[in-house]
Amino acid sequence: MRHLITIFLIFAQSFSVLTFGLNAPTASQWVGLNKIGSWKTAQEAAYPELVRRIQTWAENIDSLNVQVVIGTPSISNKELAIDKLRSELSEASEILQSRIFKGGDEISNKKLLAAMIQIRRRASGRSELGPQIQKSLLVEAAYHWNEGNISLARTVAERAIKIHPDGQTVSFGQWDNSALSQFNVDAFDSFISQVKSKQTRNCAIQVVTVPVGAQISINGFRVTNPEAVVLASQSSHHLEVSSSGFETMKEMISCKGLETKKIRLVLNQGREVSQLSQRESIKEQDLKSMLLVEPAEDRFKLFLYTPGTALDEIPLNHPIKLVELGSQAENRNVPIATDAAINLFEKHRLLATNLQVGDYERDNPLPSLKSETRGENREKKWIESPVFWGIVGGVILGGAITYFASQNKGPSSTTSDWH
C-alpha cells in the first residue's frame, strides 16, 4: 500500500509540473508609447485622449498581453529614418523573393525589381543596412539568374558577396518555405558558390581597439575575429567600433589590392550618466518596442517600432479620426485589426529578444544546414520532446519530495553601394 501511495504522489507531482509548463501564462510585453511627425495645436490637444484610448485598445486584446507605458525617451529622427528604410528594403526584397519562388508574371516582377532597387539606392552608404543590402542584391541576382541572364546575375552576386567581411551569404534554401517552389534553389546556391570561389580577397585587416573587446562590425556585419579579416579588394568598407560607456567610432577602409593593414582605434569615453538616468535606463531595459503615433491630416496612424530592427504600420479596421477623439462618446469598436496586430507584436517580440533573423543570418550563415532547412519538417524524437522532459522532471522532483517527506515528515560593400 505504501508503494502505491508513493507511485501516486510521483505521478501527481509530474502531472502538475507538466500541466503548469503547458499552461503557464506568458510574461507581459512592456511597450512604450511615443509620437512622431509634426503635430498641430488641435492634434496636440487630442493626444492625451488618444493615449488613453490606445492603452485601452492594446491592453484589452487578450492575445497580445502587453502593457503600454507612456513617458518613454524621445526618438532620434535619424535612427527612426534608418530603421524605416531597413523595413522598406527588407519588405521589398521579401515580396520579390516570394514572387520568384511562386513564379509571378514577368511584368509584375520587373516592377517589383525596380521598386526594390530604388529603395536600395536610398539605403546606399548606410553601413547599418549592410545585411539588408546584401539580401536585396542576392534576390536581384536570383531574379536575373532565373531569367537566364547569367552574366548580370554574376555581377550582382559578386557585389553581394563582397559586402560580407568573410564573403558569406545565407543559403537561398533557408528562405524557401514553399514545398511548391518553382525556383531551383539548389542550382542557384551552386551558382553562388561558384561565384564565391572565383572572388579574390587579399586585403588583410587587423583591428586593435581600446578598450579591448569592443564590438566591431564591417558593413553592418559583426566581426567575430578582428585579428584575421580578409576583405575584397577594389572596394570600400565601413568599419564601426562600439563599446558600452564609449562613443562609437566609424571609419572607411579602402582596399586597392594586395594589402595588409593594422588599424588601432581608441574610443573616447562617453559622457557620465547620472544616477537618476541610470535607474531610468535600468527600468527601461524591458521596453524593447514601442507604439508610435503619427498625425495625418484629420486622422492618426499607428506604428510598432523596435529600434535597430523594424518599423511596421499597424493595420486598422477603420481610421482613427481627430473629430471622434473630441467627442464624449467612447468608440467601442477597436480600430486595431486584431489578427494583424498580434502577428506584428509576435514578430517584434522575437526581434526585441535578440532572435531577429538579421542577427542570426549575420552571425550564423549555416551553409552546412541547408539540406535540413529545406527538407520536410523533421519530427522531434521522443527524447527531444518538452513533454517527455516535463514528465521526467516531474517524476524526479516528485520522487525527491516523497523521499524527503518520508524521511523528515515534512537566452555591396563595393564602391557602387557605399557613398
C-alpha positions as CSV (number, residue, x, y, z in Angstrom):
1,M,0.0,0.0,0.0
2,R,2.9,2.4,0.9
3,H,4.4,1.7,-2.6
4,L,1.1,2.5,-4.3
5,I,0.8,5.8,-2.4
6,T,4.4,6.7,-3.4
7,I,3.7,6.0,-7.1
8,F,0.5,8.1,-6.9
9,L,2.4,11.0,-5.4
10,I,5.1,10.8,-8.0
11,F,2.5,10.7,-10.8
12,A,0.6,13.6,-9.3
13,Q,3.7,15.7,-9.0
14,S,4.8,15.0,-12.5
15,F,1.3,15.8,-13.8
16,S,1.2,19.1,-12.0
17,V,4.6,20.2,-13.4
18,L,3.6,19.2,-16.9
19,T,0.3,21.0,-16.7
20,F,1.9,24.2,-15.4
21,G,4.5,24.0,-18.2
22,L,1.8,23.8,-20.8
23,N,-0.5,26.4,-19.4
24,A,1.9,28.9,-17.7
25,P,1.0,32.4,-18.8
26,T,3.5,34.2,-20.9
27,A,5.1,37.3,-19.4
28,S,3.6,40.7,-20.4
29,Q,5.4,42.6,-23.1
30,W,6.1,46.2,-22.0
31,V,5.6,48.6,-24.9
32,G,6.5,52.3,-24.8
33,L,4.3,54.9,-26.4
34,N,5.6,58.0,-28.2
35,K,4.7,60.3,-31.0
36,I,6.5,61.2,-34.3
37,G,5.9,63.6,-37.1
38,S,4.6,67.2,-37.0
39,W,1.8,68.0,-34.6
40,K,-0.6,70.9,-34.9
41,T,-2.4,72.5,-31.9
42,A,-5.6,70.6,-32.3
43,Q,-3.8,67.3,-32.6
44,E,-1.7,68.1,-29.6
45,A,-4.8,68.8,-27.6
46,A,-6.3,65.4,-28.6
47,Y,-3.1,63.5,-27.7
48,P,-3.9,62.8,-24.1
49,E,-7.3,61.2,-25.0
50,L,-5.6,59.3,-27.9
51,V,-3.0,57.9,-25.4
52,R,-5.8,56.8,-23.1
53,R,-7.6,55.0,-25.9
54,I,-4.5,53.4,-27.3
55,Q,-3.7,51.9,-23.9
56,T,-7.3,50.6,-23.6
57,W,-7.3,49.2,-27.2
58,A,-4.0,47.4,-26.9
59,E,-4.3,46.1,-23.3
60,N,-7.7,44.7,-23.9
61,I,-6.6,42.4,-26.8
62,D,-6.0,39.4,-24.7
63,S,-3.7,37.6,-27.1
64,L,-1.3,40.5,-27.1
65,N,-0.7,40.5,-23.4
66,V,1.0,43.9,-23.5
67,Q,1.4,46.8,-21.0
68,V,1.6,50.2,-22.7
69,V,3.9,52.7,-20.9
70,I,3.9,56.4,-21.6
71,G,6.7,58.9,-21.0
72,T,9.4,57.0,-22.8
73,P,12.5,58.8,-24.1
74,S,12.3,60.8,-27.3
75,I,13.2,59.1,-30.5
76,S,16.1,60.0,-32.7
77,N,14.7,61.0,-36.1
78,K,17.9,59.8,-37.7
79,E,17.7,56.3,-36.2
80,L,14.0,56.2,-37.0
81,A,14.7,57.1,-40.6
82,I,17.3,54.3,-40.9
83,D,15.0,51.7,-39.3
84,K,12.2,52.7,-41.6
85,L,14.5,52.3,-44.6
86,R,15.6,48.9,-43.2
87,S,12.0,47.8,-43.0
88,E,11.1,49.1,-46.5
89,L,14.1,47.3,-48.1
90,S,13.5,44.1,-46.2
91,E,9.8,44.0,-47.2
92,A,10.6,44.8,-50.9
93,S,13.2,42.0,-51.0
94,E,10.8,39.5,-49.4
95,I,8.0,40.3,-51.8
96,L,10.2,39.9,-54.9
97,Q,11.7,36.8,-53.5
98,S,8.3,35.3,-52.9
99,R,7.2,36.1,-56.4
100,I,10.4,34.5,-57.8
101,F,9.6,31.3,-55.8
102,K,6.0,31.2,-56.9
103,G,6.6,32.1,-60.5
104,G,5.0,35.5,-60.8
105,D,4.3,37.1,-64.1
106,E,7.2,38.9,-65.9
107,I,5.7,42.4,-65.9
108,S,4.8,42.4,-62.2
109,N,8.2,41.0,-61.2
110,K,10.0,43.7,-63.2
111,K,8.0,46.4,-61.4
112,L,8.9,44.8,-58.0
113,L,12.6,44.6,-59.0
114,A,12.6,48.3,-60.0
115,A,10.9,49.2,-56.7
116,M,13.4,47.2,-54.6
117,I,16.4,48.7,-56.5
118,Q,15.0,52.2,-55.9
119,I,14.8,51.6,-52.2
120,R,18.3,50.1,-52.1
121,R,19.7,53.2,-53.8
122,R,18.3,55.3,-50.9
123,A,19.9,52.8,-48.5
124,S,23.3,53.1,-50.3
125,G,26.0,54.3,-48.0
126,R,24.2,53.3,-44.8
127,S,26.6,50.9,-43.1
128,E,23.9,49.8,-40.7
129,L,21.9,48.4,-43.6
130,G,24.6,46.1,-44.9
131,P,22.7,42.8,-44.3
132,Q,19.5,44.2,-45.9
133,I,21.5,45.5,-48.9
134,Q,23.2,42.1,-49.3
135,K,19.9,40.3,-49.2
136,S,18.4,42.6,-51.8
137,L,21.4,42.0,-54.1
138,L,21.0,38.2,-53.7
139,V,17.3,38.5,-54.6
140,E,18.2,40.6,-57.6
141,A,20.8,38.1,-58.7
142,A,18.2,35.3,-58.3
143,Y,15.8,37.2,-60.5
144,H,18.4,37.7,-63.3
145,W,19.6,34.1,-63.0
146,N,16.0,32.8,-63.2
147,E,15.5,34.9,-66.3
148,G,18.6,33.3,-67.9
149,N,20.8,36.5,-67.7
150,I,23.7,34.7,-66.1
151,S,26.3,37.4,-66.7
152,L,24.2,40.1,-65.0
153,A,23.3,37.7,-62.2
154,R,27.1,37.0,-61.6
155,T,27.9,40.7,-61.4
156,V,25.2,41.4,-58.9
157,A,26.1,38.3,-56.9
158,E,29.7,39.5,-56.7
159,R,28.6,42.7,-55.1
160,A,26.5,40.8,-52.5
161,I,29.4,38.6,-51.6
162,K,31.9,41.5,-51.3
163,I,29.7,43.2,-48.6
164,H,30.3,40.5,-46.0
165,P,33.7,40.7,-44.3
166,D,34.1,36.9,-44.6
167,G,32.4,36.6,-48.0
168,Q,29.5,34.7,-46.6
169,T,25.9,34.6,-47.8
170,V,22.8,32.9,-46.5
171,S,21.7,29.9,-48.5
172,F,18.7,30.7,-50.6
173,G,17.3,27.4,-49.3
174,Q,16.8,29.0,-45.9
175,W,14.3,31.4,-47.4
176,D,12.3,28.8,-49.3
177,N,9.4,27.9,-47.2
178,S,7.2,26.6,-50.0
179,A,7.2,23.0,-51.0
180,L,5.7,24.0,-54.4
181,S,8.5,26.5,-55.2
182,Q,9.1,26.9,-58.9
183,F,12.6,28.2,-58.3
184,N,15.6,25.8,-58.4
185,V,17.2,26.7,-55.1
186,D,20.0,24.0,-55.2
187,A,21.1,25.1,-58.7
188,F,21.2,28.8,-57.6
189,D,23.1,28.0,-54.4
190,S,25.6,26.1,-56.5
191,F,25.9,29.2,-58.8
192,I,26.6,31.4,-55.8
193,S,29.2,29.0,-54.6
194,Q,31.0,29.2,-57.9
195,V,31.0,33.0,-57.8
196,K,32.5,32.9,-54.3
197,S,35.2,30.5,-55.4
198,K,36.4,32.9,-58.1
199,Q,36.4,36.0,-55.9
200,T,39.8,37.5,-54.8
201,R,40.1,38.5,-51.2
202,N,43.6,39.7,-50.4
203,C,43.1,42.8,-48.2
204,A,44.2,41.6,-44.8
205,I,42.9,43.8,-41.9
206,Q,43.9,43.6,-38.2
207,V,41.8,45.8,-35.9
208,V,43.0,46.7,-32.4
209,T,40.7,48.6,-30.1
210,V,41.0,50.5,-26.9
211,P,39.2,49.3,-24.8
212,V,39.9,45.7,-25.6
213,G,36.9,43.6,-26.6
214,A,34.9,46.4,-28.3
215,Q,32.3,45.3,-30.7
216,I,33.5,45.6,-34.3
217,S,31.3,45.5,-37.5
218,I,32.2,45.9,-41.1
219,N,29.4,46.9,-43.5
220,G,26.9,46.2,-40.8
221,F,28.1,42.6,-40.2
222,R,29.6,41.7,-36.8
223,V,33.2,40.6,-36.9
224,T,34.0,37.8,-34.5
225,N,37.8,37.7,-35.1
226,P,39.1,41.2,-35.7
227,E,42.7,40.0,-36.0
228,A,42.1,37.9,-39.1
229,V,39.8,39.7,-41.5
230,V,40.4,39.5,-45.3
231,L,38.3,41.8,-47.3
232,A,37.6,42.0,-51.0
233,S,39.9,44.3,-52.9
234,Q,38.9,47.2,-55.2
235,S,36.2,48.1,-52.7
236,S,35.4,50.5,-49.8
237,H,34.2,49.1,-46.5
238,H,32.6,50.7,-43.4
239,L,34.3,49.9,-40.1
240,E,32.3,50.6,-36.9
241,V,33.6,50.1,-33.4
242,S,31.4,50.5,-30.3
243,S,31.6,49.7,-26.6
244,S,29.4,50.4,-23.6
245,G,30.4,53.6,-22.0
246,F,32.3,54.9,-25.0
247,E,31.5,56.9,-28.1
248,T,31.1,54.9,-31.3
249,M,33.8,55.4,-33.9
250,K,33.3,54.9,-37.6
251,E,36.0,54.8,-40.3
252,M,36.2,53.9,-44.0
253,I,38.6,51.2,-45.3
254,S,39.7,51.4,-48.9
255,C,41.3,48.2,-50.4
256,K,43.0,48.6,-53.7
257,G,44.7,45.3,-54.0
258,L,47.1,43.0,-52.1
259,E,47.5,44.8,-48.8
260,T,48.0,44.3,-45.1
261,K,46.7,46.9,-42.7
262,K,46.7,47.2,-38.9
263,I,44.2,49.7,-37.6
264,R,44.3,50.9,-34.0
265,L,41.2,52.7,-32.8
266,V,41.0,54.4,-29.4
267,L,37.4,55.2,-28.3
268,N,36.6,58.3,-26.4
269,Q,35.0,58.0,-23.0
270,G,31.3,58.6,-23.1
271,R,29.6,61.3,-21.0
272,E,28.9,60.2,-17.5
273,V,25.4,59.1,-16.8
274,S,23.6,60.5,-13.7
275,Q,22.3,58.1,-11.1
276,L,18.8,59.1,-11.9
277,S,19.2,58.3,-15.6
278,Q,21.0,55.1,-14.7
279,R,17.9,54.0,-12.7
280,E,15.7,55.1,-15.6
281,S,17.7,53.1,-18.1
282,I,17.6,50.0,-15.9
283,K,13.8,50.4,-15.6
284,E,13.5,50.8,-19.4
285,Q,15.6,47.8,-20.3
286,D,12.4,45.8,-20.8
287,L,10.9,48.5,-23.1
288,K,12.3,47.0,-26.3
289,S,9.5,48.0,-28.6
290,M,7.1,51.0,-28.7
291,L,4.0,52.2,-30.3
292,L,4.4,55.4,-32.4
293,V,1.6,57.8,-33.2
294,E,1.8,60.0,-36.3
295,P,-0.8,62.6,-37.3
296,A,-2.0,62.5,-40.9
297,E,-4.4,65.4,-41.6
298,D,-7.6,64.7,-39.8
299,R,-6.6,61.2,-38.5
300,F,-3.7,59.3,-36.9
301,K,-1.5,56.4,-37.9
302,L,-0.1,53.8,-35.5
303,F,3.3,52.1,-35.9
304,L,5.0,49.3,-34.0
305,Y,8.7,50.1,-33.6
306,T,11.7,48.1,-32.3
307,P,14.8,50.3,-32.5
308,G,17.6,48.8,-34.7
309,T,15.4,46.3,-36.3
310,A,12.0,47.2,-37.8
311,L,9.2,49.7,-38.1
312,D,5.7,48.4,-39.2
313,E,2.5,50.3,-39.6
314,I,-0.3,48.6,-37.6
315,P,-3.3,47.9,-39.9
316,L,-6.6,49.4,-38.7
317,N,-10.2,48.2,-39.3
318,H,-11.3,51.8,-39.5
319,P,-9.4,55.1,-39.3
320,I,-8.7,56.9,-36.0
321,K,-10.2,60.3,-36.6
322,L,-9.4,63.5,-34.8
323,V,-13.0,64.6,-34.6
324,E,-14.0,61.3,-32.8
325,L,-11.4,61.9,-30.1
326,G,-13.0,65.2,-29.2
327,S,-16.4,63.6,-28.7
328,Q,-17.5,62.3,-25.3
329,A,-18.8,59.1,-26.8
330,E,-16.5,56.2,-26.4
331,N,-15.9,54.2,-29.6
332,R,-16.4,50.6,-28.5
333,N,-15.1,49.2,-31.8
334,V,-11.4,48.7,-31.6
335,P,-9.8,50.2,-34.7
336,I,-6.7,48.0,-34.4
337,A,-7.0,44.9,-36.7
338,T,-6.6,42.3,-34.0
339,D,-5.1,39.3,-36.0
340,A,-2.7,41.6,-37.9
341,A,-1.6,43.3,-34.7
342,I,-1.0,40.0,-33.0
343,N,1.3,38.9,-35.8
344,L,3.2,42.1,-35.7
345,F,3.7,42.0,-32.0
346,E,4.9,38.4,-32.2
347,K,7.4,39.4,-34.9
348,H,8.7,42.3,-32.8
349,R,8.6,40.2,-29.6
350,L,11.2,38.0,-31.3
351,L,13.2,41.0,-32.5
352,A,13.2,42.5,-29.1
353,T,14.6,39.4,-27.5
354,N,17.5,39.4,-30.0
355,L,16.2,36.5,-32.0
356,Q,15.8,38.6,-35.1
357,V,16.7,37.0,-38.5
358,G,19.1,39.8,-39.2
359,D,21.4,38.9,-36.3
360,Y,21.0,35.2,-37.0
361,E,22.0,35.5,-40.6
362,R,24.8,37.9,-39.8
363,D,26.5,35.7,-37.2
364,N,25.4,32.2,-38.4
365,P,25.5,31.7,-42.2
366,L,24.8,28.0,-41.6
367,P,25.7,26.7,-45.1
368,S,26.0,23.2,-43.8
369,L,22.4,23.1,-42.6
370,K,20.8,23.9,-46.0
371,S,19.6,20.4,-46.6
372,E,17.9,20.1,-43.2
373,T,16.4,23.5,-43.6
374,R,14.9,22.7,-47.0
375,G,13.8,19.1,-46.1
376,E,10.5,18.1,-44.8
377,N,9.6,19.2,-41.3
378,R,11.6,16.8,-39.1
379,E,9.6,15.3,-36.4
380,K,11.1,15.7,-33.0
381,K,12.4,12.5,-31.4
382,W,10.7,11.5,-28.2
383,I,13.9,12.3,-26.3
384,E,13.8,15.9,-27.6
385,S,10.1,16.4,-26.6
386,P,9.5,19.0,-23.9
387,V,6.5,16.9,-22.8
388,F,8.9,14.0,-22.2
389,W,11.4,16.1,-20.2
390,G,8.5,17.7,-18.3
391,I,7.4,14.3,-17.2
392,V,10.9,13.2,-16.3
393,G,11.5,16.4,-14.3
394,G,8.2,15.9,-12.6
395,V,9.0,12.3,-11.7
396,I,12.4,13.2,-10.4
397,L,11.0,16.1,-8.4
398,G,8.1,14.1,-7.1
399,G,10.3,11.3,-6.1
400,A,12.6,13.6,-4.2
401,I,9.7,15.2,-2.4
402,T,8.3,11.9,-1.5
403,Y,11.7,10.6,-0.3
404,F,12.4,13.6,1.9
405,A,8.9,13.7,3.2
406,S,9.2,10.1,4.3
407,Q,12.5,10.8,5.9
408,N,11.7,14.1,7.6
409,K,7.9,14.1,7.8
410,G,7.8,17.4,6.5
411,P,18.6,33.3,-23.9
412,S,27.6,45.7,-51.5
413,S,30.3,46.8,-50.0
414,T,31.6,47.8,-53.4
415,T,32.1,51.5,-54.1
416,S,28.8,51.5,-56.1
417,D,26.9,50.6,-52.9
418,W,28.8,52.9,-50.5
419,H,29.0,56.6,-50.9
